[in-house]
Amino acid sequence: MPGAPLDTIVSLCKRRGFVFQASEIYGGFESTWDYGPLGVELKRRIADAWWRDTVIAREDVVGLDSAILQHPRVWEVSGHVGGFNDPLVDCRKCKGRFRADRLPTTKCPEGGPHDYTEARQFNMMFKTQVGPVEDSAAVAYLRPETAQGIFTNFLNVVQTMRVKLPFGIAQIGKSFRNEIVTGNFVFRTREFEQMEMEYFCRPGEAEEKYAYWVAERLKWYRSIGIRDENIRAREYPKDELAHYAAACTDIEYKYPWGWDELEGIANRTNYDLSAHAEATGRKLAWMDPQTNEWIVPHVVEPAAGLTRIVMVALLDAFAEEKLEDGETRSVLRFHPRIAPITLGVFPLVKRDGMPEKAREIVKRYLDRFPVFYDESGAIGRRYRRQDEVGTPFCATVDGQTLEDGTVTIRERDSMKQERVKIEQIGAYIDRFGQPLTETTA
């Protein structure tokens, strides 16, 4: 059956090279993770799929890569320095620290219930110093979101790209939040990657564009293989909205601990552009060339956590199933769009020119998709290894290959096999690799 306890996924990630504990040889460092050879490929392919569908396949969205370190006033004006807070409490007995709105249900390690202090506000911004002198002028912050770099570059994009409303600016990058409580593997960490897009529109269009992007983002998750029964949209009630938002919807995933956030889509109104315009004296507006009217756009923001999507892809793809021979097969059913290895290539035996022919196939397709060569062990064991890391296709070179130029292609999910000419392997894979649901461009 699909799905697995979280510790099963964590173990698989370590064993197969997806995710490692950071600084492990020093005992690890809390809430930090390194992505191994397969993990970085999975992350990159998810990011590539998002970028292709959000930017490349659309005429109304452009890209940006803004700096992690911004002028300190950016964060003061955006409200982060004064209001980016979580309620913090301490336990007087065990000295543990917890978010007041997410207190543990377990007993105190020192016995009995926890003895909590009064809640106080804790700012999650990482503060640092810029330059050799530690004074107030040198204060800087690691960005807690990528969005503000988009807002501060609004005029630069408008003036250089001749965009017209509605249009979006998208970027992928690292963000940092000094979370009080981290955990659940890479679900909540202090260092993470975001894929955010700010979609600027006329004020009267914001409600329509907000609904459009909620629907588009749900379709996108289906296009990378996330199953419908594990994903849903939850709209915030008014009393949960952030100070800048007119509306917000979370796309939630059914994690092992229950439904929780995967991505947020917010109608941010014109809050950010107006605040930065007032603080800088710059006109952060777009002029309608037909009416010569200056418009301060409203903004719809789909904001996704890349590293969180990696975790969801692993959880959603994992399955264990009994085979006819009585063995249990562990498999990651990644959609071919995001699988870290697309094709495994095996010589049936290590002689008779089969390894050389298999290497030719690897070289032929390496520039099209990720390919992995394996000649170690029985073919069945090689299949199992590729199943466990999510490789959707395996090609075996045998004696017939040397005669007619065909290989046996084995498809991961059905385990069916068929003969395919070497020069047609790419076309064969392309038939399986199309998005499950067409994404509107």
N, C-alpha and C positions, 0 to 999 in steps of 0.2 A: 504494500500500500504506500502511496506517496506520503511524504512528510516524515519528520524525525524529531526526537528530542534534541534540544540545542547542543547538549554535550556530544552527541553523535556527529553533528556538523562541525563542531570545533575540532574534534579528533580527526575527522576526515581532512579538514583544511590543513592541519599540521602534517599529517602523514603524506598527503599528496601535493604539498607545495602551493597551497592557496594563500594561507594567512599564517604568519608566525607572531609570537609574542615579541614585541620590540625589546631590545637589550636583554635577550633571554640569557645569554652567557653571564650576565651580571645579576641574574635573579629576576629580570623583567622590570618594567616600569609601568605603573598603573595606567590603564586605559589608553595604552599606545600599542599599535599593531603595525607590523611590516607585511607587505604583500609580496608573496613569493613568485616564482616564475609563472605559475598558472594563474595565481590571483591577479597579478598585474595585467596579464592578457585579458582575463575576464573583465576587469575594471576598464581597461582601455577600449574593449569592444562595446561595452555598454555606453561609455562616453561617446564613442564614434557613432553609435546608433542614434543617440540623443542629438548629437550635433548635426548629423545628416538630416534627420527628420525635422529638427527645429530651425536650423539655419540654412543648410545647403539646398534642401528641397523646397524652400519658400523664398519668394521674392520680397517679402515684407519684413524679414528679420536679418540683422547683421550681427557680426561677432565683435567681441572686445576681450581684452585681457588686462585688467587693471591691477595696480600694485597692492600687495598685502598691507604695506604701511602707507597710511594716508595722513594728511594733515590732522592734528588732534581736533581741530574745530569741526571737521566732518562729523565726528562722533558726538560732539557736544550738540551740534545743530540737529542731528538726526534723532536725538533723544536717548542714545545708547549710554552715554556717560551718566546721565541722571536717572534713567529709567529702565536700563537693561538688567533687571534684578530678579532674583528668585528668593522666596522666603526660606531662611535658614534657621534650624534649631539644633541645639546640642543635647546629648544625653549626659546628665551629670554623673551617672554611674560608669558607663562604658566609654565615655568621651567620644562616641561616634557622632558624626554630623550628617544631617538629613534635610531634605526639602520638606518644609512644613506641609505642603500639599500632597506629598507622597511618602507618608510615614510607613515604616516597615510593619508588617503584621506579625512578625516573629517576636518572641520575648527577648529581653535584654540579655546579652551573654553573661552579665554579672548576676542574673537571677531576677525573676519577676518582670513586671512591665518596665519599659523605659521611663526615665525621669527627665522630661524635656524642659529646656529653658523656654522663655518667651521667644516668639519668632522675630527675627530681624532681617532686613533686606541685605542681600549679598549681590554685589555687581559681578557679572560673569565676564567682564572684559579683561583680557590679558594686557597688563601694562608693562611697558619696557622703556628703556632709555635710548635715545639716539645721540651719537657723538660721544666725545671723551669726558664731558663735564656733566655730572649728575645734578641738574637743577630743573626747575619747573619748565623752562623753555625747551628742555630736551625730552619731555615726556611724549611717548607715542603709544599706540595701541595696535595689537594684532587684530585684524578685522574679524568681527564676529559674523559677518555675512558679506557676500560679494556684491549685493545690490547697490550699496552706496557708491561704489566706484562707477557704476553705470549712470547713476543720477548726476554725479559730478562731471561726467564726460558727455552729458546730454548735448550741450552746445557744440562740442567738437564733432560729434557724429552728425548732427543736423547740418553743420556747415561744410563737412567734407563729403558726405555721402548723398546729399540731395534727396533725403528720405521725405516721405509725406505721410501724414496720418491716414490710417493707423499703421504703426511700424513697431518692431521689437528690437531690443538689444540683448544679446545672450552672452553668457560667459560661463566657463568652468574653472574652478580654482579652489584653493585651500581656504578654510575658515577655522577660527579658534574660539572656543568658549570654555571658560573655567567652570565646568559643571560641578555642582555640589556632589551629585551622585552619578556615577557612570556604571556601565555594566551591560549585561546581555550581549557579550561578545562585542561586535563592532556597531551595535545599535546606537549606543550613546557614548561618545568619546569626546575628548577635549580638542582633538585635532581631526578634521574631517574634510571631505571635498564636497562642494556643492555644484549643481548645474541649475543656474537661475536665468530667467529671462524676464525683462521688464517690457510689457507690451503697452505702448503709448497710444491713446485714442482720444477722440473728442469726448467731453464730459457726458454728453447724452448717449454715447455708445458703450459706456463702461459696463453697465449691467448686462448687455447682450454679449460683449466680449468675455466677460467673466464666465457666463454660462458656457460659451463656446470653448474656452480653454479647459474648463472642468471636464467636458466631454472628450476633448482631444487628448488630454493626459490619460484618461482611463483607456482610450483606444491605444495609446502608445504602449502602455504596459502589456496589453494583450498582444501587441505586435512583437514583443520580445519573449512571448511565451508564458507570461504570468497567468495562472488559471483564474477564471471568473469567480469561482466560489471563494477564492482567498483574497479578494480585493473589493473595496467598496468606497463610496464617497460619503463623508459626514460633514454637513454644513454646520458651522458654529452658531449657537444662539447668540443674540445680541450682547449678553452679559459676558461672553468669553472673548469678544473681539479685541484685538490690539488697538491702541489709541489711534493708529493711522488708518485703520481698515473700515470700509463700509460693509464688507462681506468677506467671508473666508470659508473655504472648504478644505478639509483634510482628505487626501486619498489614504485610506488605511489598509493595512495588510493583516491577515490573521496569523500572527506570530505564535510560537509555542506557548506564550503566556497570555495570549488573547489579542483582540484587535488593538492596534496602535498605529501611530503616524508613519507614513512613508513619504508623503509629499504634501506641501501646502499650496493652495491657489488662493491668492488674496486680491481683492479690489482695494488698492492702497490709496484711492482717490488722487488728489494732486498734492498730498501732504509733503512728500519729500522735495519735489521741485520747488514748491512754494517756500518751504523752510530754508532751503539753500539759496534761493533767490533773495529772500529777505536778509539773510546773513551776509551775503557777498555783494549785494547791490547789482547783480547781474540779472538780465532778463532771460530767465530759463523758460522760454516759450517758443512756439512754432508759429510762423506766419502763414496764413492761408493765402496762396498766391492769387486766388480768384477774388477774394473779398478784402485782401490786405488787413485782415483781422488777426491780432495776436491771440493765440490760444495756449493756455497752460494745460497740457494734456492730463487726463487721468490715466492711471496705470493699473494694469492687471498683471500680477506676478505669479507665475508658476515656479516654485522653488523646490527642487528635489535634492536629496542627499545621495551623491554617487556611491559612497561607501555603504550606505544603508541599502541601496538597490542591489549591490553585490551580495549582501547578506540575504536579501529576499530571493534573489535568483538562485542561490544555493539551497535555501529552505524549500522553495517551490519545486525545484528540479529533482530533489532527492527522492529515491524510491528503493525499496528492497522487495524482491519478488522471488518466489519459488519456481525453479525450472523443472522441466520434466525429468531430468536426471537426479532430482532431489537436492541439488545445490541451491544456495541462495545467491542471487545476483544483486549487488549494490550498483546503482546507476544514477547518474545525474542527467536528467533529460533536458539539458539546455537547448533552447531554440538555436538553430544554426547561425543566426545573426550574432549571437553573443558567446558561443562556445569558445573556450580558450584554444582548443585544437579543433580544426574542422575535419581533417583527414589524417588517419593513421595509415602508414604504408608498411607492409610486412613482406619480406621474402618467405616463402613456405619453408625453405631450407637454406642453409648458409653455404650453398655450392651451386654448381651448374649454371653460373651466370645470373642467378636470381637476385642476389644482393645488388649486383651492379645495375640490373634493370630497375629494381626498386628505387635505387638512388637516383636514377634518371627521372623517375616519376616525381620524386621529392623536389628535385631541382626545377622541373617543368612547372610545378604549381606553387612553389614557395612565394612568388610575388603576387599570387591571387588570394591566398588564404593561409592560415597557420597549418603547417604540415609536420607530422612527427614520424620519425623512422624508428622501427623496433624490430630486432632480429633475435631477441632473447626469449627462450622458453617456447613451449608449445603454443600453437595458434590460439587455442581456447584460452590460455592464460593471458595472452596478449590482448585478446578481445576484452576480457574481464578488466584488465588494467585500464583500457581506454573507456570502457563503460563507466568506471568509477570516477573518471575525471571529466566525463561528459562529452567525449568525442562522438559526433553523430555518424561518421562514416569511416569504414576501414577498407582498404584495398589490399588484396593479397596477390602477390606475384607467384605463379606456379609454372609448371611445365608447359601448360597450354599458352601462357603469356608469351613464351619464347617462340611459339609457333604462329600465333595469329594476332598478337598484340592486344589481347584482352586481359582484364583482371577480374577477380571476384570482388564485387563491392558488397559489403555487409552493412545494412542500416541498423543503427543502434536500437531504436525503440521496438521495431517489429522483429529484429534479428533475421530478416529475410535477406537472401543473397541473390545476386544476378551478375551475369557477365556483361562488362562494359568495355568498349575500346578505350585505350589509354588517352587518346586525344579527345574523348567525349566525357571524361571524368568531371571536368568543370561544369559542363552543361547539365550532367546528371545531378550534381550537387545543387546547382542553381534552382532546379525544379523544387527541391525541398526547402531551399533557403529563403523563399519569399515570405514577407510578413504574414502572420496568421490573419490579421485584420488590416486592411488597407488604411494607411494614415493619410488623412486629407492634407494636401499640400497647397 
